[in-house]
Amino acid sequence: MARYIHQHEDWPGFQWDKDTIAHELGAVRHRQGRLLGRMESLGFDFRSEAVLQTLTEDVIKSSEIEGENLDREQVRSSIARRLGMDIGALAPVDRDVEGIVEMMLDATRHYADPLTEERLFAWHAALFPTGRNGMSRILVGEWRDDRTGPMQVVSGPVG
């Protein structure tokens, strides 16, 4: 069985049963409501820690899909600093981690905002602040073109 949605055989043209999805979604929504109710009773410090932990996992797991293994403490420190949270000594953070965290926080905090060309290019600039992907020079904040041949989508490290 495929682990990620993009690994399914008929991606992106797959179909689903809306009745099954509706039932499962309803069950998840119910559990989510119960969890939120419990979180309300925990107090601010516990809720803040839960948010920090959840966002850290989101960033790390999303990066793993692309074959990137990020340092957990760097991700945690970057998120805590951006959210104004005091978690003690913050780990020094690489600019690659900062860019990924910046993009993910924008995507998760402003999920209802339109995905404009400007916003998409800002994410791209955050992910590739040097204009390079490893040793390769890339177009940052622009649409891809075919100057160097047809575009290829490569997920994860070569090999």
Stockholm file with secondary structure:
# STOCKHOLM 1.0

chainA/1-159         MARYIHQHEDWPGFQWDKDTIAHELGAVRHRQGRLLGRMESLGFDFRSEAVLQTLTEDVIKSSEIEGENLDREQVRSSIARRLGMDIGALAPVDRDVEGIVEMMLDATRHYADPLTEERLFAWHAALFPTGRNGMSRILVGEWRDDRTGPMQVVSGPVG
#=GR chainA/1-159 SS CCSSGGGSTTTTSCCCCHHHHHHHHHHHHHHHHHHHHHHHHHCHHHHHHHHHHHHHHHHHHHHHHTTCCCCHHHHHHHHHHHHTCCCSSCCCCCHHHHHHHHHHHHHHHSTTSCCCHHHHHHHHHHHCTTSEETTEECCCSSCCCCTTSSCCCCCSSCC
#=GC SS_cons         CCSSGGGSTTTTSCCCCHHHHHHHHHHHHHHHHHHHHHHHHHCHHHHHHHHHHHHHHHHHHHHHHTTCCCCHHHHHHHHHHHHTCCCSSCCCCCHHHHHHHHHHHHHHHSTTSCCCHHHHHHHHHHHCTTSEETTEECCCSSCCCCTTSSCCCCCSSCC
//
